Amino acid sequence: MSACIYKFDEFELDPSRFELRKNGRVLKLERIPMDLLILLAEKEGSLATRREIIERLWGKDVFVDTEHGINTAVRKIRQVLRDDPEQPRFVQTVTGKGYRFVAGKADDRKMASAGPETADAAKTLTGAKAIAPVAGETSAKFSSQTSPASIPGSGSRRRVFIIATLVVFVCATGLFSVNAGGVRDRIFSPNRAVKIHSIAVIPLTNLSGDASQDYFADGMTDELITAIAKNHSLRVVSRTSAMQYKGVQRPVRDIASELRVDGILEGSISRSTDRVHMTVQLIYAPTDSHVWAESYDRDLNHAYSLPEELSRTIAKEVKLATSPKPTARYINPEAYDAYLRGRYYWFAVDIDQSQQAFEKAIQLQPDYAAAWSGLADAYGLRAVYGLRPGSDAMTKMESAARKAVELDDSSAEAHNSLTAWYFFFAWDPQRALAEADRALALNSPSTQSHFLRAHALIALHRTDEAIQEEKRFVELNPFVFPWALGFRLSESWPD
């Protein structure tokens, strides 16, 4: 590992400590992006070919999707450096070839033309290998930190330095003031508004290093999907279809094409004893371009509020109206953790562990509506799989579902639980439809609500409406029951 410390703009890259720092603060960058950044810095402006990158990051005998891996690593580097791929300050794409670290190329030439004394002074100030960013910006910064008296040599040299600095300052100021001919926009690219109409949340990667924490990563993914789906302006792919891509290394465009979305939200999460760290980024799939990214550090007591916060931020970033802010409700962090476990096991059809987890959440916080809804769903699974006498499970399911609605009438999940009870166990399709309508009014793109509503409409012989519900369901959940719409259409076809 190189002993050099690479300094560029406000950043420092220390390969020996495997650290990237910004103004002295250590930035979080995963292993593969960090290895790539070190490789690019070591190349000192020379091209790093894709083959070199693959061999450095994964070795010669590799059986992973390296194209997606490289693209993801570059995106993460640009994210942490706040680098615009359209007007790169640090990482430049050489189409079809690889990447080049371009920090300081213009300023290196400027130092050379100013004479060896100026270049030597710059190296002395950095205290290590100097890598400077775009022309103008670093030179101005350099001049503000260096007095003329510190420049070695005669007075004439100091005057030359002062004049050069003033010229750079005037040029830099002119870039901000001149707009004729779009000079400023070509150099500092404007913030292009991206309108995303559909989105898939790829399962968050568990970075805790502990596989037993998968439930937490999957649970927070579920919560993110639920929170984002409350925005009626977005079509949000269901959890079941999005989970098909857990741990899958695929190009973003391919995933987006298969799910028929134009936005992909991906990220990672790690949890320590009392802290949660989440990093997410939103990608506009048609151009595979980065729209927005952020890292969040939260006390575990406030982790439950992250999904709602993220959903509102994403809506603002893609210029959509935000949904009304929900009523603030305190959730016991231990109860929330138990609830996430319960949902994790419920999707895995591990009914015993699911029920136990939901019951624990209720014990910790008796007024936790989501836990009551989860318990109702667990009893529903028991009845379906015949693991408990039917009447007993049905009674307990109804009781838990009604309790959930009583505690939080604004919970779409609670109304979905009651919808399922009315339709599958009480066989009351009219009330099931009313509950499904209520759930959809609270959370418009809910796949479960569309699915249950379609069944209720069929039972009520409202076939045309049922077909429309099936279409919505398939749009949101393309990987689940893809034959359902065709089956429904065949039912409605005249003999």
RODO-2510 file (C-alpha; in nm, 4 decimals, decimal comma):
residues 495
     n   res          X          Y          Z
     1     m     0,0000     0,0000     0,0000
     2     s     0,1325     0,3395    -0,0982
     3     a     0,2727     0,5544     0,1836
     4     c     0,1689     0,8762     0,0056
     5     i    -0,1206     1,0910     0,1166
     6     y    -0,3076     1,2291    -0,1831
     7     k    -0,4555     1,5747    -0,1276
     8     f    -0,7092     1,7287    -0,3636
     9     d    -0,9446     2,0151    -0,2906
    10     e    -1,0757     1,9642     0,0657
    11     f    -1,0105     1,5890     0,0527
    12     e    -0,7253     1,3685     0,1699
    13     l    -0,6808     1,0069     0,0616
    14     d    -0,4599     0,8016     0,2919
    15     p    -0,4050     0,4541     0,1396
    16     s    -0,1969     0,3313     0,4340
    17     r    -0,4927     0,3871     0,6696
    18     f    -0,7534     0,3094     0,4029
    19     e    -0,9191     0,6435     0,4785
    20     l    -1,0771     0,9250     0,2824
    21     r    -1,1060     1,2489     0,4784
    22     k    -1,2798     1,5771     0,4122
    23     n    -1,1447     1,8700     0,6103
    24     g    -1,0073     1,6188     0,8594
    25     r    -1,3343     1,4240     0,8987
    26     v    -1,3256     1,0576     0,7934
    27     l    -1,5804     0,9798     0,5209
    28     k    -1,7473     0,6421     0,4881
    29     l    -1,6571     0,4594     0,1689
    30     e    -1,6952     0,0854     0,1209
    31     r    -1,3999    -0,1403     0,0402
    32     i    -1,4426    -0,1783    -0,3366
    33     p    -1,5009     0,1939    -0,4084
    34     m    -1,2065     0,2782    -0,1796
    35     d    -0,9780     0,0335    -0,3616
    36     l    -1,0832     0,1864    -0,6916
    37     l    -1,0235     0,5425    -0,5692
    38     i    -0,6739     0,4472    -0,4493
    39     l    -0,5986     0,2834    -0,7856
    40     l    -0,7114     0,5953    -0,9744
    41     a    -0,5029     0,8214    -0,7489
    42     e    -0,1961     0,6009    -0,7936
    43     k    -0,2298     0,6279    -1,1717
    44     e    -0,1709     1,0060    -1,1354
    45     g    -0,3951     1,1051    -1,4244
    46     s    -0,3156     0,8071    -1,6458
    47     l    -0,5998     0,5888    -1,7693
    48     a    -0,7074     0,2991    -1,5483
    49     t    -0,8521     0,0473    -1,7936
    50     r    -1,1539    -0,1633    -1,7037
    51     r    -0,9330    -0,4739    -1,7156
    52     e    -0,6882    -0,3180    -1,4664
    53     i    -0,9781    -0,2250    -1,2407
    54     i    -1,1279    -0,5759    -1,2526
    55     e    -0,7948    -0,7388    -1,1697
    56     r    -0,7273    -0,4929    -0,8866
    57     l    -1,0727    -0,5207    -0,7294
    58     w    -1,1721    -0,8824    -0,7912
    59     g    -0,8735    -1,0661    -0,9389
    60     k    -0,8309    -1,2354    -1,2772
    61     d    -1,0614    -1,5312    -1,2227
    62     v    -1,3831    -1,3516    -1,1466
    63     f    -1,7409    -1,4712    -1,1798
    64     v    -1,9349    -1,1603    -1,0829
    65     d    -2,1039    -0,8892    -1,2877
    66     t    -1,7975    -0,6666    -1,3015
    67     e    -1,9631    -0,4076    -1,5269
    68     h    -2,2272    -0,3344    -1,2660
    69     g    -1,9656    -0,3605    -0,9906
    70     i    -1,7409    -0,0989    -1,1531
    71     n    -2,0323     0,1322    -1,2312
    72     t    -2,1606     0,1057    -0,8755
    73     a    -1,8138     0,1716    -0,7308
    74     v    -1,7699     0,4801    -0,9499
    75     r    -2,1147     0,6081    -0,8502
    76     k    -2,0257     0,5691    -0,4831
    77     i    -1,6955     0,7540    -0,5301
    78     r    -1,8726     1,0378    -0,7085
    79     q    -2,1391     1,0399    -0,4414
    80     v    -1,8937     1,0873    -0,1563
    81     l    -1,6844     1,3410    -0,3515
    82     r    -1,9973     1,5227    -0,4760
    83     d    -1,8580     1,4862    -0,8291
    84     d    -2,0802     1,5567    -1,1296
    85     p    -2,0258     1,3002    -1,4094
    86     e    -2,1312     1,5643    -1,6641
    87     q    -1,8603     1,8076    -1,5480
    88     p    -1,6196     1,5912    -1,3445
    89     r    -1,3720     1,7520    -1,1105
    90     f    -1,2195     1,4244    -0,9976
    91     v    -1,3242     1,1087    -1,1875
    92     q    -1,3510     1,1224    -1,5646
    93     t    -1,5114     0,8467    -1,7709
    94     v    -1,3224     0,7447    -2,0834
    95     t    -1,6038     0,5792    -2,2759
    96     g    -1,5371     0,2152    -2,3567
    97     k    -1,1922     0,2282    -2,1956
    98     g    -1,1982     0,3038    -1,8251
    99     y    -1,1521     0,5965    -1,5893
   100     r    -0,9005     0,8688    -1,5178
   101     f    -0,8396     1,0735    -1,2017
   102     v    -0,8381     1,4283    -1,3378
   103     a    -0,7976     1,6311    -1,0181
   104     g    -0,5265     1,8905    -1,0617
   105     k    -0,4444     1,8405    -1,4269
   106     a    -0,5094     2,2058    -1,5180
   107     d    -0,3409     2,3382    -1,2054
   108     d    -0,0349     2,1191    -1,2576
   109     r     0,0144     2,2980    -1,5897
   110     k    -0,0474     2,6353    -1,4214
   111     m     0,2195     2,5577    -1,1573
   112     a     0,4674     2,4542    -1,4263
   113     s     0,4162     2,7767    -1,6181
   114     a     0,4589     2,9813    -1,2988
   115     g     0,8025     2,8364    -1,2430
   116     p     0,9570     2,5678    -1,0242
   117     e     0,9585     2,7843    -0,7134
   118     t     0,5778     2,8120    -0,7134
   119     a     0,5357     2,4387    -0,7697
   120     d     0,7814     2,3641    -0,4877
   121     a     0,5886     2,5943    -0,2562
   122     a     0,2658     2,4114    -0,3361
   123     k     0,4235     2,0753    -0,2528
   124     t     0,5557     2,2151     0,0735
   125     l     0,2108     2,3381     0,1729
   126     t     0,0354     2,0105     0,0998
   127     g     0,2903     1,8133     0,2979
   128     a     0,2397     1,5159     0,0649
   129     k     0,1733     1,4333    -0,2958
   130     a    -0,0391     1,7184    -0,4315
   131     i    -0,3423     1,6462    -0,6450
   132     a    -0,5339     1,9680    -0,7141
   133     p    -0,8865     2,0024    -0,8577
   134     v    -1,0266     2,2203    -1,1367
   135     a    -0,8463     2,5268    -1,2627
   136     g    -0,9166     2,8469    -1,0757
   137     e    -1,0750     2,6986    -0,7645
   138     t    -0,7629     2,5507    -0,6132
   139     s    -0,5392     2,8329    -0,7224
   140     a    -0,7623     3,0808    -0,5436
   141     k    -0,7660     2,8592    -0,2380
   142     f    -0,3896     2,8209    -0,2558
   143     s    -0,3410     3,1964    -0,2673
   144     s    -0,5689     3,2564     0,0296
   145     q    -0,3616     3,0249     0,2442
   146     t    -0,0199     3,1527     0,1330
   147     s     0,1130     3,5017     0,1986
   148     p     0,3516     3,6632    -0,0567
   149     a     0,6223     3,6654     0,2097
   150     s     0,6121     3,2848     0,2213
   151     i     0,7046     3,2572    -0,1453
   152     p     1,0797     3,2105    -0,1758
   153     g     1,2768     3,4268    -0,4134
   154     s     1,3122     3,7914    -0,5019
   155     g     1,0523     4,0682    -0,4780
   156     s     0,9899     4,0468    -0,8556
   157     r     0,8914     3,6851    -0,8142
   158     r     0,6529     3,7800    -0,5359
   159     r     0,4984     4,0433    -0,7635
   160     v     0,4584     3,7842    -1,0405
   161     f     0,2878     3,5534    -0,7944
   162     i     0,0504     3,8269    -0,6726
   163     i    -0,0386     3,9275    -1,0295
   164     a    -0,0976     3,5629    -1,1299
   165     t    -0,3188     3,5159    -0,8286
   166     l    -0,5224     3,8254    -0,9150
   167     v    -0,5645     3,7053    -1,2727
   168     v    -0,6925     3,3705    -1,1491
   169     f    -0,9288     3,5474    -0,9093
   170     v    -1,0686     3,7713    -1,1849
   171     c    -1,1133     3,4744    -1,4188
   172     a    -1,2867     3,2723    -1,1514
   173     t    -1,5158     3,5663    -1,0644
   174     g    -1,5915     3,6181    -1,4341
   175     l    -1,7115     3,2615    -1,4654
   176     f    -1,9821     3,3352    -1,2131
   177     s    -2,0869     3,6697    -1,3621
   178     v    -2,0759     3,5955    -1,7358
   179     n    -2,3802     3,4117    -1,8617
   180     a    -2,3806     3,5183    -2,2272
   181     g    -2,3203     3,2150    -2,4457
   182     g    -2,3750     2,9776    -2,1501
   183     v    -2,0118     2,9818    -2,0363
   184     r    -2,1015     2,9343    -1,6714
   185     d    -2,3480     2,6523    -1,7476
   186     r    -2,0890     2,4645    -1,9523
   187     i    -1,8379     2,4731    -1,6683
   188     f    -2,0700     2,4487    -1,3682
   189     s    -2,3531     2,2277    -1,4911
   190     p    -2,6981     2,3424    -1,3735
   191     n    -2,8960     2,1208    -1,1412
   192     r    -3,1104     1,9318    -1,3868
   193     a    -3,4553     1,8470    -1,2462
   194     v    -3,5360     1,4809    -1,3023
   195     k    -3,8980     1,3758    -1,2958
   196     i    -3,9316     1,0175    -1,1776
   197     h    -4,2781     0,8624    -1,2031
   198     s    -4,2054     0,5056    -1,0949
   199     i    -3,9527     0,3619    -0,8550
   200     a    -3,8192     0,0340    -0,7193
   201     v    -3,6459     0,0078    -0,3832
   202     i    -3,3697    -0,2507    -0,4143
   203     p    -3,3153    -0,4387    -0,0848
   204     l    -3,0742    -0,2549     0,1412
   205     t    -2,7382    -0,4257     0,1795
   206     n    -2,6591    -0,5383     0,5324
   207     l    -2,3153    -0,3921     0,6113
   208     s    -2,3098    -0,4875     0,9764
   209     g    -2,0952    -0,7926     0,9050
   210     d    -2,3499    -1,0050     1,0914
   211     a    -2,5880    -1,2182     0,8817
   212     s    -2,8298    -1,2343     1,1747
   213     q    -2,8990    -0,8646     1,1072
   214     d    -3,0541    -0,9416     0,7669
   215     y    -3,3989    -0,9073     0,9210
   216     f    -3,3208    -0,5456     1,0080
   217     a    -3,2001    -0,4592     0,6554
   218     d    -3,5006    -0,6314     0,4965
   219     g    -3,7376    -0,4748     0,7487
   220     m    -3,6099    -0,1248     0,6800
   221     t    -3,6441    -0,1952     0,3071
   222     d    -4,0103    -0,2860     0,3672
   223     e    -4,0629     0,0293     0,5699
   224     l    -3,9040     0,2407     0,2955
   225     i    -4,1318     0,0886     0,0312
   226     t    -4,4385     0,1485     0,2471
   227     a    -4,3409     0,5081     0,3233
   228     i    -4,2556     0,6004    -0,0374
   229     a    -4,5735     0,4341    -0,1654
   230     k    -4,7796     0,6853     0,0314
   231     n    -4,6920     0,9436    -0,2320
   232     h    -4,9765     0,9152    -0,4804
   233     s    -4,7634     1,0653    -0,7585
   234     l    -4,5262     0,7675    -0,7634
   235     r    -4,5788     0,4103    -0,8780
   236     v    -4,3789     0,2005    -0,6315
   237     v    -4,2957    -0,1619    -0,7099
   238     s    -4,4023    -0,4021    -0,4381
   239     r    -4,1750    -0,5510    -0,1808
   240     t    -4,2122    -0,9037    -0,3184
   241     s    -4,0945    -0,8126    -0,6685
   242     a    -3,8142    -0,5847    -0,5445
   243     m    -3,6831    -0,8611    -0,3154
   244     q    -3,6038    -1,0713    -0,6226
   245     y    -3,2933    -0,8520    -0,6563
   246     k    -3,1556    -0,9004    -0,3072
   247     g    -2,7812    -0,9588    -0,3403
   248     v    -2,8055    -0,9673    -0,7211
   249     q    -2,5314    -0,7940    -0,9206
   250     r    -2,7138    -0,6593    -1,2255
   251     p    -2,6914    -0,3372    -1,4284
   252     v    -2,9369    -0,0786    -1,3010
   253     r    -3,0909    -0,0335    -1,6447
   254     d    -3,1691    -0,4061    -1,6688
   255     i    -3,3392    -0,4102    -1,3293
   256     a    -3,5387    -0,0985    -1,4137
   257     s    -3,6439    -0,2453    -1,7481
   258     e    -3,7615    -0,5706    -1,5899
   259     l    -3,9582    -0,3856    -1,3227
   260     r    -4,0761    -0,1181    -1,5698
   261     v    -3,9596     0,1770    -1,3585
   262     d    -3,7517     0,4863    -1,4285
   263     g    -3,6067     0,5256    -1,0796
   264     i    -3,3984     0,2902    -0,8642
   265     l    -3,3299     0,3500    -0,4962
   266     e    -3,0429     0,1457    -0,3590
   267     g    -2,8326     0,1619    -0,0479
   268     s    -2,6915    -0,0046     0,2584
   269     i    -2,7550    -0,0107     0,6292
   270     s    -2,5623    -0,1120     0,9384
   271     r    -2,6640    -0,1195     1,3004
   272     s    -2,4495    -0,1135     1,6090
   273     t    -2,5607    -0,1391     1,9696
   274     d    -2,7345     0,1975     1,9749
   275     r    -2,6750     0,3548     1,6306
   276     v    -2,8055     0,3082     1,2769
   277     h    -2,6160     0,4220     0,9676
   278     m    -2,7957     0,4247     0,6325
   279     t    -2,6629     0,5356     0,2950
   280     v    -2,9004     0,5604    -0,0012
   281     q    -2,8836     0,6901    -0,3557
   282     l    -3,1477     0,7513    -0,6189
   283     i    -3,0617     0,6671    -0,9808
   284     y    -3,2458     0,7783    -1,2925
   285     a    -3,2410     0,4493    -1,4819
   286     p    -3,2831     0,5632    -1,8464
   287     t    -2,9472     0,7413    -1,8316
   288     d    -2,8011     0,5493    -1,5345
   289     s    -2,7363     0,8893    -1,3776
   290     h    -2,7110     0,9810    -1,0134
   291     v    -2,9966     1,2035    -0,8911
   292     w    -2,9440     1,2272    -0,5183
   293     a    -2,7671     1,0530    -0,2319
   294     e    -2,7417     1,0937     0,1404
   295     s    -2,6067     0,9233     0,4501
   296     y    -2,7964     0,9153     0,7759
   297     d    -2,6717     0,8456     1,1263
   298     r    -2,9422     0,8008     1,3840
   299     d    -2,9745     0,6987     1,7422
   300     l    -3,1553     0,3635     1,7520
   301     n    -3,4411     0,5333     1,9387
   302     h    -3,5221     0,7344     1,6243
   303     a    -3,4513     0,4768     1,3515
   304     y    -3,8234     0,4203     1,2949
   305     s    -3,8621     0,7759     1,1631
   306     l    -3,6018     0,7321     0,8855
   307     p    -3,8328     0,5806     0,6178
   308     e    -4,0834     0,8660     0,6425
   309     e    -3,8045     1,1236     0,6365
   310     l    -3,6503     0,9624     0,3299
   311     s    -3,9804     0,9402     0,1428
   312     r    -4,0390     1,3130     0,1838
   313     t    -3,6833     1,3989     0,0787
   314     i    -3,7069     1,1826    -0,2331
   315     a    -4,0358     1,3490    -0,3305
   316     k    -3,8688     1,6896    -0,3087
   317     e    -3,5637     1,5771    -0,5070
   318     v    -3,7732     1,4531    -0,8004
   319     k    -4,0017     1,7564    -0,7812
   320     l    -4,3139     1,5760    -0,6634
   321     a    -4,5658     1,6943    -0,4094
   322     t    -4,5002     1,5449    -0,0692
   323     s    -4,7694     1,3468     0,1057
   324     p    -4,9130     1,4924     0,4268
   325     k    -4,6785     1,4471     0,7191
   326     p    -4,8114     1,1666     0,9392
   327     t    -4,9058     1,2219     1,2983
   328     a    -4,5980     1,1740     1,5150
   329     r    -4,6301     0,8550     1,7190
   330     y    -4,3745     0,7312     1,9671
   331     i    -4,2508     0,3792     1,8997
   332     n    -4,0470     0,1891     2,1530
   333     p    -3,7212     0,0971     1,9698
   334     e    -3,7267    -0,2574     2,1111
   335     a    -4,0872    -0,2975     1,9993
   336     y    -3,9934    -0,1679     1,6546
   337     d    -3,7073    -0,4169     1,6341
   338     a    -3,9429    -0,7007     1,7318
   339     y    -4,1948    -0,5843     1,4713
   340     l    -3,9284    -0,5916     1,1963
   341     r    -3,8370    -0,9457     1,3025
   342     g    -4,2032    -1,0430     1,2900
   343     r    -4,2447    -0,9182     0,9324
   344     y    -3,9185    -1,0829     0,8267
   345     y    -4,0362    -1,4209     0,9535
   346     w    -4,3890    -1,3663     0,8189
   347     f    -4,2585    -1,3247     0,4638
   348     a    -4,0449    -1,6349     0,5189
   349     v    -4,3622    -1,8206     0,6343
   350     d    -4,1968    -1,9039     0,9661
   351     i    -4,5260    -1,8626     1,1473
   352     d    -4,4120    -1,9514     1,5009
   353     q    -4,1254    -1,7019     1,5071
   354     s    -4,3372    -1,4406     1,3334
   355     q    -4,6155    -1,4658     1,5886
   356     q    -4,3724    -1,4658     1,8813
   357     a    -4,2018    -1,1524     1,7524
   358     f    -4,5308    -0,9645     1,7059
   359     e    -4,6466    -1,0706     2,0525
   360     k    -4,3180    -0,9452     2,1991
   361     a    -4,3661    -0,6097     2,0253
   362     i    -4,7156    -0,5826     2,1752
   363     q    -4,5866    -0,6703     2,5223
   364     l    -4,3268    -0,3952     2,4931
   365     q    -4,5784    -0,1432     2,3557
   366     p    -4,9460    -0,2432     2,3893
   367     d    -5,0679     0,0520     2,1751
   368     y    -4,8459    -0,0373     1,8744
   369     a    -5,1000    -0,0712     1,5912
   370     a    -4,8554    -0,2157     1,3348
   371     a    -4,7687    -0,5016     1,5725
   372     w    -5,1402    -0,5848     1,6184
   373     s    -5,1827    -0,5833     1,2395
   374     g    -4,8833    -0,8153     1,2072
   375     l    -5,0273    -1,0496     1,4696
   376     a    -5,3566    -1,0609     1,2770
   377     d    -5,1666    -1,1557     0,9613
   378     a    -4,9770    -1,4274     1,1496
   379     y    -5,3045    -1,5804     1,2691
   380     g    -5,4318    -1,5595     0,9124
   381     l    -5,1341    -1,7668     0,7954
   382     r    -5,2010    -2,0198     1,0702
   383     a    -5,5568    -2,0635     0,9496
   384     v    -5,4507    -2,0910     0,5854
   385     y    -5,1868    -2,3544     0,6639
   386     g    -5,4129    -2,5387     0,9072
   387     l    -5,1680    -2,5059     1,1966
   388     r    -5,4392    -2,4128     1,4457
   389     p    -5,8080    -2,5030     1,4569
   390     g    -5,9785    -2,2770     1,2052
   391     s    -6,2317    -2,1109     1,4342
   392     d    -5,9672    -2,0294     1,6979
   393     a    -5,7299    -1,8670     1,4473
   394     m    -6,0150    -1,6766     1,2803
   395     t    -6,1355    -1,5355     1,6122
   396     k    -5,7868    -1,4283     1,7153
   397     m    -5,7215    -1,2764     1,3716
   398     e    -6,0396    -1,0693     1,3852
   399     s    -5,9640    -0,9494     1,7373
   400     a    -5,6087    -0,8431     1,6488
   401     a    -5,7152    -0,6715     1,3229
   402     r    -5,9909    -0,4730     1,4950
   403     k    -5,7486    -0,3741     1,7694
   404     a    -5,5032    -0,2424     1,5082
   405     v    -5,7719    -0,0286     1,3422
   406     e    -5,8951     0,0949     1,6811
   407     l    -5,5429     0,2063     1,7752
   408     d    -5,4639     0,3705     1,4396
   409     d    -5,7446     0,4225     1,1903
   410     s    -5,4927     0,5885     0,9551
   411     s    -5,2932     0,2664     0,9117
   412     a    -5,3413     0,1104     0,5675
   413     e    -5,1829    -0,2107     0,6967
   414     a    -5,4436    -0,2381     0,9731
   415     h    -5,7289    -0,1981     0,7224
   416     n    -5,5664    -0,4552     0,4924
   417     s    -5,5625    -0,7056     0,7793
   418     l    -5,9320    -0,6449     0,8393
   419     t    -6,0004    -0,6700     0,4637
   420     a    -5,8380    -1,0138     0,4577
   421     w    -6,0443    -1,1264     0,7553
   422     y    -6,3719    -1,0091     0,6018
   423     f    -6,2998    -1,1721     0,2661
   424     f    -6,1255    -1,5003     0,3483
   425     f    -6,2808    -1,5874     0,6829
   426     a    -6,6061    -1,3951     0,7375
   427     w    -6,6960    -1,4166     0,3651
   428     d    -6,8375    -1,0670     0,3580
   429     p    -6,7088    -0,9233     0,0244
   430     q    -6,9034    -0,5978     0,0643
   431     r    -6,7295    -0,5103     0,3914
   432     a    -6,4019    -0,6404     0,2533
   433     l    -6,4374    -0,3964    -0,0368
   434     a    -6,5109    -0,1083     0,2008
   435     e    -6,1967    -0,1854     0,4043
   436     a    -5,9851    -0,2179     0,0875
   437     d    -6,1142     0,1192    -0,0319
   438     r    -6,0197     0,2709     0,3029
   439     a    -5,6688     0,1202     0,2815
   440     l    -5,6215     0,2541    -0,0721
   441     a    -5,7374     0,5992     0,0314
   442     l    -5,4651     0,5953     0,2961
   443     n    -5,1936     0,4373     0,0810
   444     s    -5,2910     0,4585    -0,2869
   445     p    -5,0424     0,2151    -0,4484
   446     s    -5,0755    -0,0645    -0,1879
   447     t    -5,0388    -0,3931    -0,3780
   448     q    -5,2137    -0,5907    -0,1055
   449     s    -5,5125    -0,3569    -0,1212
   450     h    -5,5414    -0,3913    -0,5017
   451     f    -5,5145    -0,7708    -0,4736
   452     l    -5,7819    -0,8002    -0,2053
   453     r    -6,0069    -0,5439    -0,3730
   454     a    -5,9943    -0,7411    -0,7006
   455     h    -6,1095    -1,0549    -0,5184
   456     a    -6,3930    -0,8701    -0,3465
   457     l    -6,5098    -0,7203    -0,6793
   458     i    -6,5116    -1,0613    -0,8457
   459     a    -6,7214    -1,1989    -0,5585
   460     l    -6,9629    -0,9108    -0,6149
   461     h    -6,9711    -0,9860    -0,9926
   462     r    -6,8128    -0,6503    -1,0822
   463     t    -6,5785    -0,8096    -1,3356
   464     d    -6,4694    -0,5023    -1,5331
   465     e    -6,3615    -0,3233    -1,2156
   466     a    -6,1860    -0,6387    -1,0955
   467     i    -5,9824    -0,6531    -1,4166
   468     q    -5,8696    -0,2929    -1,3653
   469     e    -5,7596    -0,3813    -1,0116
   470     e    -5,5683    -0,6834    -1,1418
   471     k    -5,3912    -0,4578    -1,3929
   472     r    -5,2832    -0,2229    -1,1155
   473     f    -5,1699    -0,5151    -0,9061
   474     v    -4,9574    -0,6599    -1,1888
   475     e    -4,8035    -0,3163    -1,2577
   476     l    -4,6895    -0,2913    -0,8972
   477     n    -4,6016    -0,6559    -0,8545
   478     p    -4,4810    -0,7915    -1,1916
   479     f    -4,3092    -1,1001    -1,0464
   480     v    -4,6052    -1,2298    -0,8443
   481     f    -4,8875    -1,4226    -1,0065
   482     p    -4,8100    -1,2901    -1,3574
   483     w    -5,0814    -1,5266    -1,4856
   484     a    -5,3498    -1,3686    -1,2653
   485     l    -5,4590    -1,1004    -1,5123
   486     g    -5,4823    -1,3457    -1,8010
   487     f    -5,6842    -1,5817    -1,5864
   488     r    -5,9213    -1,3021    -1,4896
   489     l    -5,9595    -1,1935    -1,8531
   490     s    -6,0357    -1,5505    -1,9603
   491     e    -6,3054    -1,5678    -1,6931
   492     s    -6,4716    -1,2555    -1,8341
   493     w    -6,4452    -1,3681    -2,2006
   494     p    -6,7878    -1,4563    -2,3462
   495     d    -6,8506    -1,8246    -2,4285
***
